Amino acid sequence: MSDLIDARGLSCPQPVLITLEKLKSLDQGELVVLLDTDTSKENVIRAASSLGWQVKDVAATGVEYRLILEKA
């Protein structure tokens, strides 16, 4: 089962900081992040990549994004 972060409605840098905190607590696995701005999406992807996490999927629904981050 994936962990989930719902960062919708939060202003940067909060979504990035929350995501980084969670990623650092996980050695591997899958994390789903819900966001509602393009800036947050790009910043979370960049931050996750810096820790060795891969973007498995990015789904856009209206103005919201669902990122699936994965690390084996």
N, C-alpha and C positions, 0 to 999 in steps of 0.2 A: 504494500500500500504506500502511496506517495504522501509525503508531507505537503502541507498547503499553507501558503502565505497569501492573505487577502490584503493587498496594499492599495486598494482602490480608495480614492478620496484623500490620500496622503500626499503632501507636497514633498518634492525633492529637498533634501537628500534622504528623507525617511524611508522610502521603499528600498533604496540601495542599502542603507544601514541595517534594516531589518533582515533583508535577504542575506547580506554578508554574515551577519551574526549566526543565522541558521545554517548557512553553508559551512561555516567554520566548525559548527558542532557536529556535522555529519562527515564521516570519512568517505562515504560513497552512497549511492542510491539515487533517488529521484525526488525532485522538488517541483511543485507546481506553484507558480506565482501569478496572481491576478493583479493587473495594473490598469490604469485608465488614462495614461498619457503616453505619447510617443517618446517624450524625453525620458520618462521613468523606464520605459521598455529598453531603450538604447543603453541607458546607464546601468541597469541591472544586468543586461547581457554582457557588457564590457567588464563589469565587476566580477561576475561569475566566471568568465573566461580567464580572468587574471588568477583565479584560484584553481584552474584546471578543470572546470565544469564545462560540459558541452551543452549547446542548445539543441535539444531533441526535436522541439516543435514550437512554433509560434502561431497561435490562432487569433485572428482579429474578429470580434463581433461588435459591429458598430464602432463605438469609441473605446471599447475595452479590449485588453489583450490577455491571453492565457499563455504563459511561457511554461514549457516543461524543460527543466534542467536536469542533467544526468551526469553521474560520475561513477565509473566502474571501479 
